[in-house]
Amino acid sequence: MEFAINFDDMNWAAIGPELIIMMTAFFILLAGLKKGMNKLSFLSGVSLVGIGAALLFTLTLWGGAPTIENGGSPGMFSGALIYDRFSLVFNLIFLLMALFPIFGSARYPQENHENKAEYFTLLLMAVAGMMFLAKSGNLITIFISLELFSIALYILCGFSAKHGTGREGPHSNTELSWETLASQESTVKYLLTGAFASAILVYGMALIYAGSGTTEIRMIGQLIHENPYTKNTLVYIGMGLMFCGLAFKISLVPFHSWTPDVYQGAPTPITGFMSVATKAAAFAVIARIFFTALPELESAWMPILFGASVLTMLVGNIAAIFQDDLKRMLAYSGIAHAGYLLIGIVTNTQEGMASILFYLAVYLFMNIGAFAVVFIMEGEGKEGNSIYRFKGLAKKNPLIAAAMSLFMVSLAGFPPTAGFFGKLFVFYAAIQKGYILITILAVIASIISVYFYLRVIVIMYFHEDENTLQPVIYKGMGALITVSCLVVVGIGLFPSFLIELARGAIPF
C-alpha cells in the first residue's frame, strides 16, 4: 500500500491560532530560564498577549471557514484535521476559559516560586491540545490531541502553591499542608483514571479501524453507509469502548467518581478551567464521531446515551444536595450539566448540535463567574471552600453576593437568564425528535437542582456571620465576574443572536 502526502490541502493559516498558542508556550518556557523574565507579571502578560492574538486570529478565520452553504471542503492535512466554524466556536471557548487560570496566577503560583513558567506553559499546551482536538478529523489525531491536554492537566492538578518554593530536595524536611496533600491526591486520581480511560479509548479506536479499515472520521461514516459488511461486531464493540473512554473525560455516570475529589484538591483556577474546557473538548469529539462517523448505528448507541444522560442528570443533582464544600458541589453540578448536554447528542440532529454549542457558550460564563467568586472567597485548610464561608456575604460585599446569586440562578435554569435558554434549546431539540420522556426527566432533574443552588443564596442573604473580614477582589477576577454577569444577563434577554450563530456553525 502506497502512502502519499497531499501537500495541496496543508492549510497552515487554519491552524494559526493553535500555532500562536504553542509558540507562546515555548517562549514562556525559555523565558523562565532567565531571572529577569521569570516574573509573574511578565509571564502572565505574555500569556494574555498570546491568548488575545489567538482570539483575534480565530475571529478572522470565521468568514472564510467552509460551511454547507459555501460548499467548501473542510478537510485539511490529508483528513487529519477539519477546518470549519464548529471548531472555531470551540477555539473561542477554550481561549476565553484560559483567562481564568491566567488571572488566577495572582495566587497560584506565588512570586517566590521557581515553577512559574511551567504553570503558564502547561496551561497553554493544554489549550492547544483542546483546540487541535476540536479540529481532529482522524482517530489518531484525536488520541494525540487528547493526550496532549490530558498530560498537562494531570500536572496542573497537583500544582498547589502550597507545595513549596520549588527549591526543596527529596530529603528536605517540609511539612505538607492539607492543600498540598489534597492537590497530590487529586493529580494521582486524575492520572490513574485518565490512564484507564485513554487505554479504553485507544482500544476502541483500534477495533473500529479493524472493522472499517480506516481511521478518518468522515470515511468511517461513508463506509458504514455504503458497505453493509462494515456494520460488524468489531465496529460495535469499538464504538462502545470509545464512548466509555470519552465518558470519563466529561464525567458521565458511572464514570464520574473521580470528579469531585479532583475538583476539590486541584488549585481553584485549574478546577474552574477544567470544569468547562475538558467538557467542551470531549463533546466536540463526541459530536463529530456520533454525528459524522456513526449516524447509521443510531439504533445501537442511542439507548446507551439515553440511559447515560438520564443517570448523569439525576445522580449529579441528587449528590450535589449533600455537599458542603462549594467546589465539590460545583463538581456534581458539572456532572449534571454533562447529562443535559448529552441530550443534544442523543437527538442526532443539527438542532441538537446547535443547542450544545449554545449551552457550552453560556455554561462557560456561568461557571467562570461562579469559580471566580469561589476563588475570591477561598480560605485555608479543609474548610477553605466551605459553603458556610459565604454566610452574610450580602452585607460584607453586596455586589459579589449579587453576582454569585445570578450565577446560581442561571445554573439552575431560571428565566430570563442565559442558563434558562441553554436548557430550553436542548429540550426543544429533544422534543422535535420526539424524545418526550428524556425531556420530562431532565426537567425533574432541573427541579432537584434548585435546592442546592438556592441554598447558596439563602446562606449569603439570610445567615449572619461574625467574621467581618472583607474578601480580597483581584482585578482580573473582578473583571471576569463583571463580564460574566453582563453576558449571562445579555444572552438571557437576547438569546436569538447566539443560537443563530450556533446553527450557522454546524457543518455536518
C-alpha positions in Angstrom: 0.0 0.0 0.0 1.5 3.3 -1.1 1.3 6.2 1.3 1.1 9.7 -0.3 1.1 13.0 1.4 -1.3 15.6 -0.1 0.5 18.9 0.0 -2.3 20.8 -1.6 -4.6 20.8 1.5 -2.0 21.9 4.0 -3.9 25.0 5.2 -1.4 26.5 7.7 -3.5 29.6 8.2 -6.4 27.5 9.5 -4.3 26.3 12.4 -2.8 29.7 13.0 -4.5 30.1 16.5 -3.0 26.7 17.6 0.4 27.7 16.4 0.3 31.0 18.2 -0.6 29.3 21.5 2.2 26.7 21.1 4.8 29.3 20.2 3.8 31.4 23.1 4.1 28.3 25.4 7.6 27.6 24.1 8.7 31.2 24.5 7.4 31.3 28.1 9.3 28.1 28.9 12.5 29.5 27.6 11.9 32.9 29.2 11.5 31.2 32.6 15.2 30.3 32.4 16.2 34.0 32.6 15.7 35.5 36.1 14.8 38.9 34.7 11.8 37.4 32.8 10.8 34.8 35.4 8.3 37.1 37.0 4.5 36.6 37.2 3.7 40.0 35.7 5.8 39.3 32.6 4.8 35.6 32.2 1.1 36.3 32.7 1.3 39.3 30.3 2.9 37.2 27.6 0.2 34.6 28.1 -2.5 37.2 27.7 -0.9 38.5 24.6 -0.8 35.0 23.1 -4.4 34.3 24.1 -5.5 37.7 22.6 -3.7 37.1 19.4 -5.2 33.6 19.0 -8.7 35.0 19.7 -8.3 37.7 17.0 -6.9 35.1 14.5 -9.8 32.8 15.2 -12.3 35.6 14.5 -10.6 36.4 11.2 -10.9 32.8 10.1 -14.7 32.8 10.7 -15.8 34.3 7.4 -13.6 32.0 5.3 -14.4 28.8 7.1 -16.1 26.1 4.9 -19.9 25.7 5.5 -22.7 23.7 4.0 -23.8 26.9 2.1 -20.5 27.8 0.5 -19.7 24.2 -0.3 -16.0 24.4 0.8 -14.1 21.3 1.7 -13.4 21.3 5.5 -10.7 18.6 5.4 -7.0 19.5 5.6 -3.7 17.8 6.1 -4.9 14.7 4.4 -8.0 14.5 6.6 -6.1 14.6 9.9 -7.7 18.0 10.8 -11.0 19.7 9.9 -11.4 23.4 9.4 -14.9 24.6 10.0 -16.9 27.1 12.1 -17.7 24.3 14.5 -14.1 24.0 15.6 -13.7 27.8 15.7 -16.5 28.1 18.2 -14.6 25.7 20.5 -11.5 27.7 19.9 -13.2 30.7 21.4 -14.5 28.6 24.4 -11.0 27.3 25.2 -9.3 30.6 24.8 -11.8 32.5 26.9 -11.7 29.9 29.6 -7.9 30.1 29.7 -8.2 33.7 31.0 -9.4 32.3 34.4 -6.3 30.4 35.4 -4.1 33.2 34.0 -5.8 35.8 36.2 -5.7 33.2 39.0 -1.9 33.3 38.9 -2.3 36.2 41.4 -2.3 33.3 43.9 -1.2 30.2 42.0 1.8 30.1 41.8 3.4 32.7 44.0 6.1 35.1 43.1 8.9 33.4 45.1 8.3 30.0 43.5 10.5 28.5 40.8 7.9 26.9 38.7 6.0 29.9 37.4 7.0 29.5 33.7 6.0 25.8 33.8 2.5 26.8 35.1 1.8 29.0 32.1 3.5 26.6 29.6 1.4 23.7 30.7 -1.8 25.7 30.7 -1.2 26.9 27.1 -0.2 23.4 25.9 -3.5 22.1 27.4 -5.4 24.8 25.5 -3.5 23.9 22.3 -4.3 20.2 22.7 -8.0 21.0 23.2 -8.0 23.3 20.1 -6.5 20.5 18.0 -8.9 18.0 19.4 -11.9 20.1 18.3 -10.3 20.2 14.8 -9.5 16.5 14.7 -10.8 14.5 11.7 -8.9 11.3 12.3 -8.9 8.9 15.3 -5.1 9.1 15.5 -5.2 12.9 15.7 -8.0 12.7 18.3 -5.8 10.5 20.6 -2.7 12.6 20.3 -4.6 15.8 21.0 -6.4 14.2 23.9 -3.2 13.1 25.5 -1.5 16.5 24.9 -4.0 18.3 27.0 -4.6 15.5 29.5 -1.0 15.1 30.5 -0.7 18.9 31.0 -3.8 18.8 33.2 -2.5 15.9 35.3 0.4 18.0 36.3 -1.6 21.2 36.8 -4.0 19.4 39.2 -1.0 18.8 41.5 0.3 22.4 41.1 -0.8 23.6 44.5 1.0 26.8 45.5 1.4 25.4 49.0 3.9 22.7 47.7 6.9 24.9 48.4 9.1 27.3 46.5 10.5 24.7 44.1 13.9 24.6 45.7 13.2 21.7 48.0 15.1 18.5 47.5 13.9 14.9 48.1 15.4 14.9 51.6 14.0 18.3 52.7 12.0 18.2 55.9 9.0 20.0 54.6 5.7 19.9 56.4 2.9 19.3 54.0 -0.3 21.3 54.4 -3.8 20.0 53.7 -3.9 21.8 50.4 -0.7 20.1 49.3 -1.9 16.6 50.3 -5.3 17.2 48.6 -3.6 18.5 45.4 -1.3 15.5 45.3 -4.3 13.2 45.8 -6.2 14.9 43.0 -3.4 14.6 40.5 -2.9 10.9 41.3 -6.6 10.1 41.0 -6.9 12.1 37.8 -3.7 10.4 36.3 -4.9 6.9 37.1 -8.5 7.3 35.9 -7.2 9.2 32.8 -4.8 6.4 32.0 -7.5 3.8 32.2 -9.8 6.0 30.1 -7.1 6.5 27.5 -6.4 2.8 27.3 -10.1 2.0 26.8 -10.4 4.8 24.2 -7.4 3.7 22.1 -8.6 0.1 22.2 -11.9 1.1 20.9 -10.2 3.1 18.1 -8.2 0.1 17.2 -11.3 -2.1 16.9 -13.1 0.5 14.8 -10.1 0.6 12.5 -10.0 -3.2 12.3 -13.7 -3.3 11.5 -13.8 -0.4 9.0 -10.3 -0.3 7.5 -9.8 3.5 8.1 -9.2 6.0 10.9 -10.7 9.0 9.2 -14.0 10.1 10.8 -15.8 11.1 7.6 -14.6 8.0 5.7 -15.8 5.7 8.6 -19.3 7.2 8.2 -19.2 6.8 4.4 -18.1 3.2 4.6 -20.7 2.3 7.1 -23.4 3.9 4.9 -22.2 2.2 1.7 -20.8 -1.1 2.8 -23.1 -3.3 4.9 -20.1 -5.5 5.9 -18.7 -2.6 7.8 -21.5 -2.9 10.3 -19.7 -5.7 12.1 -19.1 -6.7 15.7 -15.7 -5.0 15.8 -17.2 -1.6 15.0 -20.0 -2.0 17.5 -17.6 -3.0 20.3 -15.1 -0.3 19.3 -17.9 2.3 19.4 -18.9 1.2 23.0 -15.3 1.4 24.2 -14.7 4.8 22.6 -17.8 6.1 24.3 -16.7 4.8 27.7 -13.2 6.4 27.3 -14.8 9.8 26.4 -17.4 9.4 29.1 -14.5 9.6 31.7 -13.5 13.0 30.3 -16.9 14.5 30.6 -17.8 12.8 33.9 -20.8 10.8 32.8 -22.3 8.4 35.3 -21.0 5.8 36.1 -17.5 7.2 35.1 -17.8 10.2 37.3 -16.4 9.2 40.7 -13.0 10.9 40.2 -14.5 14.3 39.5 -15.5 15.7 43.0 -12.2 14.6 44.6 -10.1 16.1 41.7 -12.1 19.3 41.6 -11.7 19.8 45.4 -8.0 19.1 45.6 -6.8 20.9 42.4 -6.0 24.6 42.6 -9.2 26.6 42.1 -8.0 28.2 38.8 -7.3 24.8 37.3 -10.6 23.4 38.7 -12.5 26.2 37.0 -10.7 25.8 33.7 -11.3 22.0 33.7 -15.0 22.4 34.6 -15.7 23.9 31.2 -12.8 23.3 28.8 -12.5 19.5 29.2 -16.2 19.0 28.8 -16.2 21.2 25.7 -13.2 19.3 24.2 -14.8 15.9 24.8 -18.2 17.0 23.5 -16.6 18.3 20.3 -15.2 14.9 19.6 -18.3 13.0 20.6 -20.4 15.2 18.3 -18.1 14.5 15.4 -17.9 10.8 16.0 -21.6 10.1 16.5 -22.9 12.6 14.1 -20.4 12.1 11.3 -18.9 8.6 11.7 -21.7 6.6 13.4 -25.1 8.1 12.5 -26.0 4.8 10.7 -25.7 3.0 14.0 -28.1 5.2 15.9 -30.4 2.4 16.9 -27.5 0.8 18.8 -25.9 3.8 20.6 -29.0 5.9 21.2 -30.4 3.8 24.1 -27.0 3.8 25.8 -26.6 7.5 25.5 -30.2 8.0 26.6 -29.6 6.0 29.8 -26.2 7.7 30.5 -27.8 11.1 30.1 -30.7 10.4 32.5 -28.4 8.8 35.1 -25.9 11.6 34.9 -28.5 14.3 35.4 -30.2 12.6 38.3 -27.1 11.3 40.1 -25.2 14.6 39.7 -28.1 16.8 41.0 -29.0 14.5 43.9 -25.4 14.1 45.0 -24.8 17.9 44.9 -27.6 18.3 47.6 -25.4 16.7 50.2 -22.2 18.7 49.6 -21.0 21.4 52.0 -17.8 22.1 50.0 -18.6 24.5 47.2 -16.0 23.1 44.8 -17.5 19.6 45.3 -21.0 20.9 44.8 -20.0 22.6 41.5 -18.3 19.3 40.5 -21.5 17.4 40.9 -23.3 20.3 39.2 -20.9 19.9 36.3 -21.7 16.2 36.1 -25.4 17.0 35.9 -24.8 19.6 33.2 -22.9 17.0 31.2 -26.1 15.0 31.3 -28.1 17.9 29.8 -25.5 18.4 27.1 -25.6 14.7 26.2 -29.3 15.2 25.2 -28.1 17.2 22.2 -26.0 14.2 21.1 -29.0 11.8 21.7 -31.2 13.8 19.3 -28.6 13.2 16.4 -29.9 16.3 14.7 -28.5 19.7 13.6 -30.7 21.5 16.1 -29.3 19.2 18.8 -25.7 20.1 17.8 -26.5 23.8 17.7 -28.1 23.6 21.2 -24.8 22.0 22.5 -22.8 24.9 21.2 -25.2 27.4 22.7 -25.3 25.6 26.1 -21.5 25.4 26.3 -21.2 29.1 25.5 -23.5 30.1 28.3 -22.1 27.5 30.7 -18.6 29.0 30.1 -19.7 32.3 31.6 -21.9 30.9 34.3 -19.1 28.7 35.6 -16.2 31.1 35.1 -18.1 33.6 37.1 -19.1 31.2 39.9 -15.5 29.9 40.2 -14.1 33.4 40.2 -16.3 34.1 43.3 -15.1 30.9 44.9 -11.5 31.9 44.2 -12.1 35.3 45.9 -13.8 33.7 49.0 -11.3 30.8 49.3 -9.7 30.2 52.7 -7.1 27.9 54.2 -7.4 24.3 55.1 -10.0 21.6 54.5 -12.9 24.1 55.2 -11.4 26.7 52.9 -14.1 26.3 50.3 -17.0 25.5 52.7 -20.3 26.9 51.7 -20.6 28.4 55.2 -17.8 30.8 54.3 -20.5 32.7 52.3 -22.5 33.5 55.4 -23.5 37.1 55.5 -21.7 37.9 52.2 -24.6 40.1 51.1 -23.8 42.5 54.0 -20.0 42.4 53.6 -20.0 42.7 49.8 -23.4 43.0 48.2 -22.0 43.2 44.7 -20.2 39.9 44.9 -23.2 38.3 46.6 -25.5 39.6 43.8 -23.1 38.2 41.1 -23.0 34.8 42.8 -26.8 34.8 43.1 -27.0 35.5 39.4 -24.7 32.6 38.5 -26.6 30.2 40.8 -30.0 31.2 39.4 -28.7 30.8 35.8 -27.1 27.4 36.5 -30.5 26.4 38.0 -32.2 27.5 34.8 -34.4 30.3 35.9 -35.6 32.8 33.3 -34.7 35.2 31.9 -31.0 34.2 32.4 -28.8 32.6 29.8 -28.9 29.2 31.7 -32.7 29.0 31.1 -32.3 29.3 27.3 -29.4 26.9 27.4 -31.6 24.2 28.7 -34.6 25.3 26.7 -32.9 24.8 23.4 -31.6 21.4 24.4 -35.1 20.3 25.5 -36.6 21.8 22.3 -34.2 19.7 20.1 -35.2 16.6 22.1 -39.0 17.3 21.7 -38.5 17.9 18.0 -37.1 14.4 17.6 -40.0 13.0 19.7 -38.0 12.3 22.8 -40.6 13.4 25.4 -39.5 11.1 28.2 -35.9 12.3 28.4 -37.2 15.9 28.4 -39.5 15.2 31.3 -36.7 13.5 33.3 -34.4 16.4 32.5 -37.0 18.9 33.8 -37.3 16.8 37.0 -33.5 16.8 37.4 -33.5 20.6 37.0 -36.1 21.0 39.7 -34.0 18.9 42.0 -31.0 21.2 41.4 -32.9 24.3 42.5 -32.4 23.2 46.1 -28.6 23.3 46.3 -28.3 26.4 44.0 -30.7 28.4 46.1 -29.1 27.2 49.3 -26.0 29.3 48.4 -28.2 32.3 48.0 -30.0 31.7 51.3 -26.7 31.4 53.2 -25.4 34.7 51.7 -28.5 36.7 52.4 -30.2 35.1 55.4 -27.4 33.9 57.6 -25.3 36.1 59.9 -21.5 35.8 60.2 -19.4 37.2 63.0 -16.4 37.3 60.8 -16.0 40.9 59.5 -13.1 40.2 57.1 -13.7 41.6 53.6 -12.9 39.3 50.7 -9.9 40.4 48.6 -11.0 41.0 45.0 -8.2 40.7 42.5 -8.6 43.0 39.4 -8.6 40.1 36.9 -11.2 38.2 38.9 -13.3 41.3 39.3 -13.2 41.8 35.5 -14.2 38.2 34.8 -17.1 38.4 37.2 -18.4 41.7 35.7 -18.1 40.4 32.1 -19.8 37.1 33.1 -22.7 38.9 34.7 -23.2 41.1 31.7 -23.1 38.1 29.3 -25.4 35.9 31.4 -28.0 38.7 31.5 -27.4 39.8 27.9 -27.9 36.4 26.4 -30.9 35.8 28.7 -32.5 38.9 27.3 -31.4 38.4 23.6 -30.8 34.7 23.1 -31.7 34.6 19.4 -28.4 36.1 18.2 -26.3 33.4 19.8 -28.5 30.5 18.8 -28.4 31.7 15.2 -24.6 31.8 15.3 -24.6 28.3 16.7 -26.9 27.0 13.9 -24.7 28.6 11.3 -21.6 26.8 12.8 -22.9 23.3 12.2 -21.1 21.8 9.2 -22.5 18.3 9.3 
